[in-house]
Amino acid sequence: MSFFKKMMASVGIGGVKVNAVLDNADGVRVGDELHGTVYVTGGKLAQEITRIHFCLYSNYFREKEGQIVEESGIIARFHLDEHFTIEPGEERQFGFSFPIPLSTPITIGTSKIWVVTELDVEKAIDQRDKDFIHIQPHPIVGAVFESLSRLGLRATEVSLMHVPRLGLEFPFVQEFEMKPQYRSNLEELELFYVVHEDEVEFYMEIDRRARGLLGLLEEQFDLDERYARFTLTYEDIEDMDHLTDFLRETIEDNL
């Protein structure tokens, strides 16, 4: 029976279980810390745990063999150096916290973020737990979104794309496609950004509405798109009216 139990535990049946309970999964801002407790419950026999891992994941899209496919990738890894033996039926718990990287995409549209908690189990299949979390934007990014909302722009599509050529530590860019609520010279605005410690770089592609024959020709040959790049700091978001005026002028200057 002992051999049978060991064999079953080695393939994950009747073995140790892990459950992560996150304290602030419903709202954590990039740059802040995620807190929680890991509960480890013993199975039908004693097992040795060599380490507890945490992996922060996101879904993303990339081009593969001429098609756009959805995959998942690791944003960051963290671990607890806990080496212990869990006895049958025993429960142990460990508090943890780790920072949410500035490069983490926010939870919006189809973008999903989750944490996988995994136990390294000696001579057995590693056990894991999966928990979704809600990521809130960096304060500077949040202020820009609020100002664009004031200008009547709404996000109509959000996607996380694999863009390794940018040379970022996390080689993915979250792109926001925004459209005006009311008819204007602006057809569409596409936005992505790169967050640093005290500033954020923004990149805009501004697509103006086709007007007349010349406008139709420009649209046909993609000449109706303009680009803007700018960097904002915390000081720039202290006055929301000033920020809104800056974004309005940036858009209008490229129409």
N, C-alpha and C positions, 0 to 999 in steps of 0.2 A: 504493500500500500504506500509506504514511504517513497519508493522509487516511482510509483505511478503519480503521486502528488508532485514530486520534483519535475517529472516530465511534463505534466500539465501546466505547472507554474512557469516552466521554461518557455512555453508558447503563449503565456499570458492568461491561461485559464486557472482561476482560483488563486491567482497571485496578488501581489501588492497593487493598490489603487491609489491614484492621485487626484486631488480636486483643489483647484485654485479659486479662492473667493476674493474678488477684487473690490476694494473699498470705493473707488471713484471711477468705475468703468463707464458710468453714464455721462461723464464729462471731465476730460483732462486735456489741458492746453499743451501744445507743443512746447518743449522746454521745461515743463513741470514734471513732477514725479508721479508714477503710478504706484499705489500702495495696495497691499493685500496680504493674505495668509494662505499658505499651502498646507493642506491636510493630507497626510500619508497614512493609509490604513493597510495593515498587514492582511495577508491572505491566509491560506491553509497551512503554510509552513514559514519558517524564518527565512528572510531574504536580505541580502546586503545591498544597500544603496550607496553608490559612490559619488553622486553629484546630482543637483537639481538645476535644470536649465530652463531659461525663459527665452523664447524667440518671438519678436514682434513681426507680424506678417501683414502684407497688403495684397489685394488682387490688382492686376494691371493688364494692359493690352500691349502686344507687340506684333510686328510683322514676321511671319514665318511661311516660307515657300509661297510668297505672293498673297497670303491671306492674313487677316488680323485675328489673332487668337488671344484668349484670356488665360492667364496663368497667375501663379502666386509667387511672391518673392519675399525674402527676409530683409527687413529694414535694419534690425539690430539684434544682437545676442547678449544675454546676461546670464549669470549663474550664481548659485550658492554652493560654496565648498562644504557641503554637509556629507560626511561619510559615516554611515551608521547601519545597524542591523535592526530591521523591523520584525517583531515577533508576531506569530499568528494572532489576528484579532486586535493587535495593538494599534492605537492611533497616535500619531505625533504631528505637531504643527510647527510651522516656521513662518515668522513674519518676513516680508521682503518689500523692497521698493527699488525702482530704477527709473532713470530719466527717460522721458519721451524725446527722441532726437528732434532737432529743429527741422530736419528734412522730412519728417513724417507727414504724409498727406492727411488732409482733414476728412472727416466722415461726411460725405455729401453725395447725392446721386447714387451711382452704382459703386462708388469707392467704399470698400469695407476694410476695417483694421481689426486684427485679433491677436491674442497672445496664446501661444502654445507652451504649456508647462510640461516638462518631460523629466522623468526619473531615469537615471542610468542605473539599471538593475544588473547586478553581477550574475552571469550565466543564465540570463533570461531576456525576453523581449522587453525593451524599454517601454514604460507606460507613460501616457500623455493625456493632457486635458486641454480643451480649446475654449477660449472665452473671447467674445467680441467686445470691443471698447469703442467709445465715441470720442473722437479727437476733435478738439476745438482749435480754431486758427490762432496763429500768432497775433498779438494785439495790433501790430501795424497792418497785417493782412486783413484783420477784421474791420479796421477803420476804413480801409480802401473799399471793401465790399459795401460797407454802410454808405459811403459817399457815392459809389456807383448806383446804389439803390435810390439815393436821393435824386440822381440824374435820370431815373426811370429805367435803368437797365436791370434785367433779371437773367440769372443763369438758366439756360435752356438745356445745356448738356455739359457734363463734367466727366472727364476720363483721365486715367493715369496711364501714361505712355512710357514705354521703355526707350530711353534716349541716351545710350552710353557715350555718344560723341561729345556730350557737354562736359565730361570729365568730373562729374559730381560723385561724392562718396556713395550716395544712394542714386543709382543711374536711372531715375524715373522722374518724370515731370507731370504734375497734375495740371491739366489744361481746362480752362473754363470758357465755354462759349456763351456769350451774353448778347441779348437782343433788346432793343428799346421797346417799351410798352406802347409807345405812341409813334406815329409815323414821323420820321425825320430823315435827314441826309445820311444818317448812319444805318447801314444794313445789319452789321454784326461786328462784335468786338471779341477777339480771342485773347485770353490773358493767361500767363503763367508767371511764376515767381520763384526766386531762390532766397531762402531765409538764412541770414547770418546772425551773429550774436546780438548786435545792436542796430542792424539795418536790414532792409529787404530790397533786393533787386527785382524790378517788375519789367516784363516784356509784353508789349501789346501789338496785336495785329489789327488794324482798323480797316474795315471793309465798308466803303461808302456805297450808297444806293446808286444804281445806274440812272443817269438822267439823259434822255435824248439819244441820238445816234452815236455821239462820241462816248457817252456813258456806256452804251451797250458794247461798243468796240473795246473799251477799257476792261469791261467785265469779262468779255470773251477771252482776252489775252492776259487776264489776271493783273491788269495795270491799275485796278481800282483799289488795291490794298496798300496801306501805308503802315509803317512800323514806328514804334516809340519805345524807348528804353529809359528808365529813370530809377533812382534809388531814394528810398525814404527812411528816415530815422524816427525815433520816438518824439523828437522835437517837432517833426512835421505833422504829427497827428494830434497835437495839443489843441489846435484850432480846427474843428471839423469844417467850418464854413470855408476857411482858407484852403483846406485840403480838397474840398468839393470843387471850388473854383479852379484849382490847379488841374484837377482831372478833366474838368469841362474844357479848359483851354487846350490841354494836351490832345484831347479827342478832336476838337474843332480845328486845331492847327493842322491836322493830318487828314481832313476831309477834302 
